[in-house]
């Protein structure tokens, strides 16, 4: 695709190719891949506090990995296949490593599914004892589960978009009108963006902009602890919460779940609960220093399932949705972007 962004006397901007609304991991990955395929891209993001991507842990699997729908499997398998090479490409392009790492994952409290052929992230599983060597709370070790470090991944994606000439606007979107010949995005500063193709990747805010794609906010709090050499060997998941060891000795602890909540203020009770979980799941973290705590808002489908909205808005082939990823946005970003690119450009 070839095109340009023009400014006219009315203050409108017309993109002959694509406007992407939403600068989380889905919007950024999509913009990067569109630009890689030759499209001119304008990416609009309000940089609102609580964005799910920036707040996420970065586990590249369902949480827990043993619970998933069959509809999710091909999308996630595709994403996991794309992750290593695309992270390497980002690092080479930008000098910023997303810290993709197949660290493995111990899961407690869940049995393995009876699938005839297990998905890739569950292969080569073996039993492991519970925390502290307990035989009363055994689990399963999944060596194929990987992770990425979200702040570094997002920084690399922004840098890659910039290198490829994407026009990034930090503006809040007031409304989206899909009825005209060209979709119109109205910004809070009064400007209007028009595009031959529009991608909506606005996460938890989608329902307020596009009623046909209802999303529910699910807020959650996380912590980072300085563990040094006392970090667990790999990711630990138990009772819906998790520990994520980074390669520099930091351990991320998550996460609380507050359905239909927009709250992004850390809570003392949640902080205490997460610390108690960390110490129970990995006793060596008992006196680990708290580095930081933060909250994010996940974009859940109305049914709180693992099936995001990816595809044309009904009745509007020039508008593509990429939202509702709930707890799987980071995991599904590469495959989501590939599908959006195919729908926007017709590229295989």
KEPAZA-573351 format. One record per residue (C-alpha): x, y, z. Coordinates in steps of 0.5 Angstrom, whole numbers, padded with zeros to 4 digits, always signed. Layout:
% residues N
XYZ
...
% end
This chain:
% residues 348
+0000+0000+0000
+0002+0007-0001
-0001+0013+0001
+0001+0020+0005
-0002+0024+0011
-0005+0031+0009
-0007+0037+0013
-0013+0041+0010
-0015+0048+0012
-0021+0045+0016
-0016+0042+0021
-0018+0035+0018
-0012+0030+0017
-0014+0025+0011
-0010+0018+0011
-0010+0014+0005
-0008+0008+0008
-0009+0006+0016
-0011+0010+0022
-0010+0005+0028
-0013+0008+0035
-0010+0005+0041
-0003+0005+0043
-0002-0001+0047
+0001-0008+0045
-0004-0010+0040
-0004-0003+0037
+0003-0002+0037
+0005-0009+0034
-0001-0008+0029
+0002-0001+0027
+0009-0004+0026
+0007-0010+0022
+0003-0005+0017
+0008+0000+0016
+0013-0006+0015
+0008-0008+0009
+0009-0001+0006
+0003+0002+0009
+0003+0009+0012
+0000+0009+0019
-0002+0014+0024
-0003+0011+0031
-0007+0015+0036
-0006+0014+0043
-0009+0018+0049
-0003+0015+0054
-0009+0014+0059
-0006+0011+0066
-0008+0004+0067
-0007+0001+0060
-0007-0006+0061
+0000-0008+0056
+0004-0003+0060
+0001-0006+0067
+0002-0013+0065
+0006-0019+0067
+0008-0022+0060
+0007-0029+0061
+0006-0032+0054
+0000-0037+0056
-0007-0037+0059
-0007-0036+0066
-0007-0042+0069
-0004-0045+0062
-0008-0051+0063
-0015-0047+0062
-0017-0045+0055
-0022-0046+0050
-0021-0050+0044
-0022-0043+0040
-0016-0040+0043
-0011-0045+0041
-0010-0044+0034
-0009-0036+0035
-0004-0037+0041
+0000-0043+0037
+0001-0038+0032
+0003-0032+0036
+0008-0037+0040
+0011-0039+0033
+0012-0031+0031
+0014-0029+0038
+0022-0031+0038
+0024-0028+0031
+0020-0022+0032
+0023-0020+0038
+0029-0021+0035
+0028-0017+0030
+0025-0011+0034
+0032-0012+0038
+0036-0011+0032
+0032-0006+0029
+0032-0001+0036
+0037-0004+0040
+0032-0005+0046
+0031-0012+0048
+0024-0014+0049
+0027-0020+0054
+0023-0026+0051
+0025-0032+0055
+0023-0039+0055
+0023-0039+0063
+0018-0045+0064
+0013-0045+0069
+0010-0049+0075
+0003-0049+0076
-0001-0052+0082
-0008-0053+0083
-0010-0055+0076
-0010-0062+0073
-0007-0063+0066
-0013-0063+0060
-0014-0069+0057
-0013-0066+0050
-0011-0072+0045
-0005-0067+0042
-0003-0062+0048
-0002-0055+0045
+0005-0053+0045
+0006-0049+0052
+0003-0056+0055
+0008-0060+0052
+0014-0064+0056
+0010-0063+0062
+0013-0067+0069
+0010-0067+0076
+0014-0063+0081
+0013-0062+0089
+0010-0056+0092
+0013-0050+0095
+0018-0052+0100
+0018-0059+0097
+0011-0060+0100
+0008-0067+0097
+0001-0065+0099
+0001-0059+0094
+0004-0062+0088
+0004-0059+0081
+0006-0059+0074
+0012-0056+0071
+0011-0053+0064
+0018-0052+0061
+0015-0049+0054
+0012-0043+0057
+0016-0036+0056
+0015-0029+0058
+0017-0022+0055
+0018-0016+0059
+0012-0011+0057
+0015-0004+0059
+0021-0006+0054
+0017-0009+0049
+0013-0003+0048
+0019+0001+0048
+0022-0003+0042
+0015-0003+0039
+0015+0005+0039
+0022+0006+0037
+0020+0001+0031
+0014+0005+0029
+0018+0011+0029
+0024+0008+0025
+0019+0006+0020
+0015+0013+0019
+0009+0012+0023
+0006+0018+0025
+0004+0018+0033
-0001+0022+0036
-0002+0023+0043
-0009+0025+0043
-0015+0023+0047
-0021+0020+0042
-0028+0023+0043
-0032+0019+0038
-0031+0015+0032
-0036+0015+0026
-0036+0009+0022
-0042+0012+0017
-0039+0016+0012
-0035+0014+0006
-0029+0014+0010
-0029+0013+0018
-0028+0019+0022
-0024+0019+0028
-0026+0026+0032
-0020+0028+0037
-0021+0032+0044
-0017+0038+0041
-0023+0038+0035
-0019+0035+0030
-0022+0030+0025
-0018+0024+0022
-0020+0020+0016
-0018+0014+0014
-0019+0009+0008
-0018+0004+0013
-0019+0004+0021
-0016-0001+0026
-0019+0000+0033
-0015-0003+0039
-0017+0001+0045
-0017-0004+0050
-0022-0003+0056
-0024+0003+0053
-0027+0000+0046
-0034-0001+0049
-0035+0007+0050
-0033+0008+0043
-0036+0002+0039
-0042+0000+0042
-0042-0006+0037
-0036-0009+0041
-0037-0009+0048
-0032-0009+0053
-0032-0010+0061
-0026-0007+0065
-0023-0012+0070
-0018-0008+0074
-0012-0011+0078
-0006-0009+0082
+0001-0012+0081
+0008-0012+0085
+0015-0012+0084
+0020-0015+0089
+0028-0015+0089
+0029-0022+0090
+0036-0023+0087
+0039-0030+0087
+0033-0032+0091
+0028-0032+0085
+0024-0038+0083
+0027-0042+0077
+0021-0040+0073
+0014-0037+0073
+0010-0040+0079
+0002-0040+0078
-0003-0042+0084
-0010-0040+0085
-0010-0035+0079
-0004-0031+0082
+0003-0032+0079
+0010-0030+0080
+0015-0028+0074
+0022-0028+0075
+0026-0023+0071
+0033-0025+0069
+0036-0019+0073
+0033-0022+0080
+0026-0018+0080
+0020-0022+0081
+0013-0019+0079
+0007-0021+0083
+0000-0021+0081
-0005-0020+0080
-0012-0018+0083
-0018-0018+0079
-0024-0013+0080
-0029-0014+0075
-0032-0008+0072
-0028-0004+0076
-0023+0002+0073
-0019+0003+0079
-0012+0004+0078
-0010+0006+0085
-0006+0001+0089
-0009-0001+0095
-0006-0003+0102
-0010-0009+0103
-0009-0012+0096
-0001-0010+0097
-0001-0015+0103
-0005-0020+0100
+0000-0021+0094
+0006-0021+0099
+0003-0026+0103
+0002-0030+0096
+0009-0029+0094
+0011-0032+0101
+0007-0038+0101
+0008-0039+0094
+0016-0038+0094
+0018-0038+0102
+0025-0035+0100
+0021-0028+0098
+0019-0027+0105
+0024-0021+0106
+0024-0019+0099
+0024-0011+0098
+0018-0008+0095
+0021-0004+0089
+0014-0002+0086
+0007-0003+0085
+0002-0001+0080
-0005-0003+0077
-0008-0004+0070
-0015-0005+0067
-0016-0011+0062
-0021-0011+0057
-0025-0017+0058
-0031-0019+0053
-0038-0019+0056
-0037-0026+0058
-0030-0026+0061
-0028-0031+0056
-0021-0032+0052
-0024-0030+0045
-0022-0023+0043
-0026-0019+0038
-0021-0019+0032
-0024-0018+0025
-0028-0013+0021
-0034-0009+0025
-0041-0012+0022
-0043-0008+0016
-0036-0004+0016
-0031-0008+0012
-0026-0001+0012
-0026-0002+0020
-0023-0007+0024
-0023-0009+0031
-0017-0012+0035
-0020-0012+0042
-0022-0016+0048
-0016-0020+0049
-0017-0020+0057
-0011-0023+0060
-0008-0025+0054
-0006-0019+0050
+0001-0019+0050
+0001-0027+0049
-0004-0026+0043
-0001-0019+0040
+0003-0022+0034
-0002-0027+0031
-0007-0021+0032
-0003-0016+0028
-0002-0021+0023
-0010-0022+0022
-0011-0015+0022
-0006-0014+0017
-0009-0019+0012
-0016-0016+0013
-0013-0009+0012
-0008-0010+0006
-0010-0017+0003
-0003-0019+0004
-0002-0027+0006
% end
